[in-house]
Amino acid sequence: MINVICVKQGDRYDHVYPNRLKTMVERNLSIPHNFYCYTDNDYKVDCNIIHMPDDGLELWWPKLRMFEEGFGGLEGRCLFFDLDVVIQKDITFLLDYEEFHMIQTYWKYGIETTYESGMKQKQAYDMNRNSSCLLWTAGENTHIWEYFWKNPEFYMLKYAGIDRFMYHEGLTHRVFPEGIFYSRKHGIKYGDKPLNEPPWYKSDDHAVCLMNGMHKLDKEYFDKWNPYEGYEQYYL
């Protein structure tokens, strides 16, 4: 039995997001699985609940507790998705990969910036990892949580998110191959540029689209250019 997990903390997302993700997983994962939401607010969330402790972690940092020894009493393979992803095709093959896996942002490198002077320069990203999808076996990567929990205030101050924390602290392990994930905003392939307004990137060939937190756009902006438009077929 596979464990599929999402995390909902605070009011950044409402119940619609985990319920929608559960629907997409059910449509696209053809092996037996249980769907869990790790949350501090299970109002209208229609799935198995793992209750989040009041430990001072906010935003994306609660995701790291999934690697704590005995988390949720889960056993076996675990597959995590961020709430702001759209699953477009079958994802069963993801379970063929062994050990810990996360996303590599293949589209980031090679982005070129043109300055007012006309000079062109490739942007230098400090890392190329993304934790919108994680794959591991329960109980086998507890060092990630233990490493973080020894000094959480320091790491939360030092890094803007768990992607950078895991990358720069040498905790990222293996990555999924190119062609599975793409970014609605940042691109599909090597050299694509970030887009701050539509037309956003879209691919029917990839299994999963990452929205990269585009729900945080200003409400007026989001209502005018909804990045989820055109994806309704996958979750309605």
C-alpha positions, 0 to 999 in steps of 0.5 A: 500500500502506497502512502500519498501525502500532502501538507496544508499549514495555516491559511495559505491554502483552503480545503479545495486544494487537498481535495482536488489533489486527492481526485487527481491522484485517484485518477492517475495512480493505478496501484493501491494507495492511501491519501493523507493530509498533514495539517493543522486545520482539517476543516472540509478536508476529505481524506485521512488526516495526520495532525500537525503539532504546534511546533513553531514551523510555518510556511513550507518548513512543516514538510520536513517533519515527514522524515521524522521517525514514526511520522503518522505511523506510516510504513512503506513507500511515500509519495508527496505532492505540493498542493499547487500541482496539476497531475495531467497523466499517469504517475504510477511509474514514479514508484519504479524509482528507488531510494529518495528522489526529488525534482531537478529544475532542468528548465532553470539553467541557461536563462539569459537576461538582457540588460538596458546596455544590451549586454546579455548574461546567463542568470546564475541560480544557486541550486536546481532542486524542487520539493513539489514531489518527493519519493522515499520509504518511511523510516529510511531518511530520518537523518533529514529531519534530525539534521534540521531539528538540531538547529531549526531557527538557524536553518529557517533564517539562513534559507528561503525554503526547504529546497535550498536547505536540502540542496546546500546541506547535501540532503537532496539525494537522487532526482527524477529524470527530465520530462516528467515535471514542468513549471507553469511559470518557469518553463519546460526545457533548458533555457526557458525564461520565467513568465510574469503574465500569460501565455504561461508554459503548458505541456500535454506531454509531461505528467505533472505541472508545477504552479510554483506558488502562483496562488500567492499572486495578488488577488486582482492579478490572479483573477485577471490571469488565472494560471489554472485556467485550461487545467480544469479537465484534470481535477473537475 
